[in-house]
Amino acid sequence: MSGVIQIGNATIPPGEQRRLELPVARLPTQTLLGLPVTVINGTRSGPRLWLSAAIHGDEINGVEIIRQVLHQISPRQLCGSIIAVPIVNVFGFIEQSRYLPDRRDLNRSFPGSARGSLASRLAHLFMKEVVMRCTHGIDLHTASHHRINLPQIRANLCDRETYRCAQAFGAPLMIHATTRDGSLRQAATQLGIPVLLYESGEALRFDAEGISVGTRGILQVMAMLGMISTFAPSPFPPSLEVKKTQWVRSPSSGILHLEVGLGQSISKKQRLGIICDAFGDQTMKVYAPFDGVIIGHTQNPLVNQGDAILNLAAIEP
């Protein structure tokens, strides 16, 4: 795709970079909040890639990833265009919260409606002005509050173009994941747009490794798509492809002492940790249900019976 890009009331011709804000809604103080968008329109034709972060307002790794990516891109050297939205949930970002002010999850509100809730209206605006103008998308996330994730791509690996992009990204893991109702990935997929969801780190924290992997991954996808030609591919090993993941849940309430770490390979029936009470009088052991790799775990040692404490990706023989 090439030519002029029209977003909101802004027109961005080829060879230009523009920062703009799309009006969303006013706060009770009447302060207007807008959706911040950076458009880089290349001088030559090519794919249109959107980059989005902070759909959950407390997931801030992606904000820094997008900043670093944009710092390395020049419109004169770009084939196609980038539409970057580093803070989608501006309301949650300001409040350091995952949710919108009414506690709705924006990533369960797509494709949205112009007359719906605040979350639905924001989702509709993002779909109309960003997603529907693009050929590919990369959505950046972290684990939710009190959890941490290993750098990983989640995508529909059965789709050829999506699989090609996931391979190019080069995260340690690429996980075949079905879409969730109301998610951005589901709404974009229904429009035939290949989408990668990148997960790494934890809420309200910068994770240096996750930011590095994410920044390099986006540039590698752009190089694979022919959008940039000056970026050398990563020397790292190819991603481990995963089809099954499962949370290990706490068999009892108490204080969790994990004995394994993020990214570690474990064997079936290996002890993962213990759960004890504050006095050490009662101890419950936690074991792995299958061979796998630890791709996420809770950061909070205080657990209730049934809490998800550790996420395993199955390793197939």
Beta strands, then each sheet from edge to edge (+ up, - down):
strand 1: 5-7
strand 2: 10-12
strand 3: 16-26
strand 4: 32-41
strand 5: 44-53
strand 6: 79-85
strand 7: 136-141
strand 8: 147-155
strand 9: 173-176
strand 10: 195-201
strand 11: 240-242
strand 12: 245-249
strand 13: 254-258
strand 14: 265-266
strand 15: 271-276
strand 16: 283-287
strand 17: 292-298
strand 18: 302-303
strand 19: 308-314
sheet 1: 1+ 2-
sheet 2: 3+ 4- 6+ 5+ 7+ 10+ 8- 9- 11-
sheet 3: 3+ 4- 6+ 5+ 7+ 10+ 8- 17+ 14-
sheet 4: 3+ 4- 6+ 5+ 7+ 10+ 8- 17+ 19- 12+
sheet 5: 16+ 15- 13+ 18-
end
